[in-house]
Amino acid sequence: MPAGRPRINRPDTPFGKNLRRIVADRGMRCQDAALAIGTSHQKFSYWCCGKNDPSLYYLCKLKEFLDVPWDELLGGVYIES
């Protein structure tokens, strides 16, 4: 594995669970949502299963595309400063 941020498998993270639920509630497939926001299906899948987190850019694109409030999308994930 290349140097940098290690991959962590965090199954059923609140964000991943919410993302899968929101996409399914809208009758979409993850592939469709990934294409709509301009990312790969693999990257989107990693977000859903907790292997990776989206950048702020993609979080904003997801929020806009899925038309959800931040707290619903992030599912109680809080970032400490």
Sequence and secondary structure as in RCSB ss.txt:
>XXXX:A:sequence
MPAGRPRINRPDTPFGKNLRRIVADRGMRCQDAALAIGTSHQKFSYWCCGKNDPSLYYLCKLKEFLDVPWDELLG
GVYIES
>XXXX:A:secstr
  SSS     TT HHHHHHHHHHHHTT  HHHHHHHHT  HHHHHHHHHTS    HHHHHHHHHHHT  HHHHHT
S     
